[in-house]
Amino acid sequence: LRQPTLARKVEPVIRRQCCRLVPLLALLRVVQCWPAAPHNALVARHEALRAVPNSDGQTQRILSSLKAKISINFVDLSQLDSVARTRDLGKYRAEEVQTPFDLENGPLMRARLCKLTDNEHLFILTAHHVVADGWSCGVLLRDLGALYAAACAGEIAKLQAPLQLSQWVQQQADAQQSEERRTAMSFWLQEYKDTVPVLELQPITLGHR
């Protein structure tokens, strides 16, 4: 798959999303006992979450669901007082953002589960910007919520099949070869065959308040 914007020269950006989960018993069933836990069902559902860049910096490959499985790092903070718990939670959140991913082998997503009290946990899902941006994080949290709720109820989540990364790439490739694009390219090449107008931009003066 060719995706030039994923070149290795781009500075890595890590996005972290947190959500609080209750109740405890349902959570432990989902995380520890289920072979298809919601976080791994999420990775299996979206090809983009299993993408890793190739060494050429221009293409990427999609890992299989088995190779892209992520484990949950469990941390128990329930025995700490509120001050120490807040301190350690901040430390773990910062650690999630600062810890690099293995770009060659993936996966480019990881999860941490922090036990706050007997009835409250904080689930931290961290992803490299290669596989998730700000908009897609909303989609992922929505899907994860549906998968978690269904697993707690012993049901199968009723989610529509998502558009996969490989399908999107094919759509873009098809668009490049479309008659509409060829017509547009022909028009603009003819429009500026002799010269390209220079856009005069006014300088911007930055002030200080």
C-alpha positions in Angstrom: 0.0 0.0 0.0 1.4 3.4 -1.0 0.8 6.3 1.4 3.5 9.0 1.0 2.4 10.9 4.0 3.6 8.1 6.3 7.3 8.6 5.5 9.6 8.0 8.4 10.9 11.6 8.2 7.6 12.7 9.8 8.0 13.4 13.5 6.2 10.7 15.6 3.0 11.8 17.2 1.3 9.7 19.9 -2.3 10.1 20.8 -3.7 8.9 24.1 -7.4 8.3 24.9 -8.7 7.5 28.3 -12.1 6.1 29.5 -13.4 5.1 32.8 -14.9 1.6 33.0 -17.3 0.0 35.5 -18.3 -2.5 36.9 -15.3 -4.5 38.1 -16.6 -8.0 37.5 -17.6 -7.4 34.0 -14.3 -5.7 33.3 -12.3 -8.6 34.6 -14.3 -11.0 32.5 -13.6 -9.1 29.4 -9.9 -8.3 30.0 -8.6 -11.5 31.6 -11.0 -14.3 30.6 -12.1 -13.6 27.1 -9.9 -14.7 24.3 -11.3 -12.0 22.0 -11.2 -9.1 24.4 -12.7 -5.8 23.1 -9.4 -4.0 22.6 -8.1 -6.9 20.3 -11.5 -7.1 18.6 -11.0 -3.4 17.8 -7.6 -4.1 16.3 -8.9 -7.0 14.3 -11.9 -4.9 13.1 -9.8 -2.0 11.6 -6.9 -2.7 9.2 -5.5 0.8 9.8 -4.7 -0.2 13.4 -2.6 -3.1 12.1 -0.6 -1.0 9.7 3.2 -0.5 10.0 5.5 1.5 7.7 8.0 -0.2 5.5 11.7 0.7 5.5 11.3 2.7 2.3 9.2 5.3 4.2 6.7 5.4 1.4 4.7 2.2 1.7 3.1 0.2 4.5 2.0 -3.3 5.3 -1.0 -4.7 7.2 -0.2 -7.2 10.0 -2.5 -10.2 10.6 -4.8 -10.0 13.6 -2.7 -12.5 15.5 0.5 -10.5 15.0 -1.1 -7.3 15.9 -2.7 -8.4 19.2 -2.0 -6.0 22.1 -1.7 -7.0 25.7 -2.9 -4.8 28.6 -0.5 -3.5 31.2 -2.4 -3.7 34.5 -1.6 -1.3 37.3 -3.3 -1.4 40.7 -3.5 2.0 42.3 -6.4 1.2 44.6 -4.3 0.9 47.7 -2.9 4.4 47.4 -4.4 7.6 49.0 -5.9 10.1 46.6 -2.8 12.3 46.4 -0.4 9.4 45.6 -3.0 7.9 43.2 -3.2 11.1 41.3 0.6 11.4 41.2 1.1 7.9 39.9 -1.7 8.2 37.4 -0.1 11.3 36.0 3.2 9.5 35.8 1.7 6.6 33.9 -0.1 8.9 31.5 3.1 10.7 30.7 4.9 7.4 30.3 2.3 6.3 27.7 3.0 9.3 25.5 6.8 9.3 25.9 7.4 5.5 25.3 8.2 4.9 21.6 6.6 2.3 19.4 8.4 -0.4 17.4 7.7 1.0 13.9 9.2 -2.0 12.1 7.3 -4.8 13.9 4.2 -3.1 15.4 1.6 -3.0 16.6 1.4 0.8 16.9 -1.2 0.7 19.6 -1.0 -0.3 23.3 -3.3 -0.4 26.3 -3.0 0.2 30.0 -5.6 -0.6 32.7 -5.3 1.3 36.0 -7.4 0.1 38.9 -8.5 3.2 40.8 -10.9 1.7 43.3 -12.7 -1.6 43.6 -15.4 -0.3 41.3 -13.6 2.0 39.0 -10.8 1.5 36.4 -9.1 3.9 33.9 -8.4 2.4 30.5 -5.7 4.1 28.6 -5.5 3.4 24.9 -2.4 4.9 23.2 -1.8 4.9 19.4 0.8 6.3 17.1 -0.4 8.9 14.7 0.4 6.6 11.8 -2.6 4.5 12.7 -5.0 7.0 14.3 -5.6 10.7 14.2 -7.9 13.0 16.2 -11.0 12.2 14.2 -10.5 8.5 14.1 -10.0 8.3 17.9 -13.7 9.2 18.2 -14.6 6.3 15.9 -12.3 3.9 17.9 -13.8 4.9 21.3 -17.3 4.5 19.9 -16.5 1.0 18.6 -14.6 0.1 21.8 -17.6 1.1 23.8 -20.0 -1.0 21.7 -17.6 -4.0 21.9 -17.2 -3.6 25.7 -20.9 -3.3 26.3 -21.6 -6.3 24.2 -18.9 -8.4 25.8 -20.3 -7.5 29.3 -23.7 -8.6 28.2 -22.4 -11.8 26.6 -23.5 -10.7 23.2 -21.9 -9.9 19.8 -21.6 -6.2 19.1 -23.8 -5.1 16.2 -21.4 -2.9 14.3 -21.5 -2.0 10.6 -18.5 -3.3 8.6 -15.9 -0.4 8.4 -14.2 0.9 5.3 -10.8 -0.8 5.4 -7.5 0.9 4.8 -6.8 -1.2 1.7 -10.3 -0.3 0.3 -9.6 3.4 0.9 -6.2 3.2 -0.9 -7.9 1.4 -3.8 -10.6 4.1 -4.0 -7.8 6.8 -4.1 -6.0 4.9 -6.8 -9.1 4.5 -8.9 -9.9 8.3 -8.5 -6.4 9.1 -9.9 -7.3 7.2 -13.1 -10.9 8.5 -13.4 -12.1 10.5 -16.4 -13.1 13.4 -14.1 -9.5 13.7 -12.9 -8.1 13.5 -16.3 -10.4 16.2 -17.5 -9.5 18.5 -14.6 -5.8 17.9 -15.1 -6.1 18.7 -18.8 -7.9 21.9 -18.0 -5.4 23.3 -15.5 -2.4 22.3 -17.6 -3.9 24.1 -20.5 -4.9 27.1 -18.3 -1.3 27.6 -17.1 0.7 26.2 -20.0 2.5 29.5 -20.6 3.0 30.9 -17.1 1.8 30.4 -13.6 0.5 33.6 -11.8 2.4 34.7 -8.7 0.3 35.0 -5.6 1.4 38.1 -3.7 0.9 37.5 0.0 0.9 40.3 2.5 3.4 40.0 5.3 1.9 39.3 8.7 3.0 41.3 11.7 2.9 39.4 15.0 1.9 41.5 17.9 2.3 40.8 21.7 -0.4 41.3 24.3 
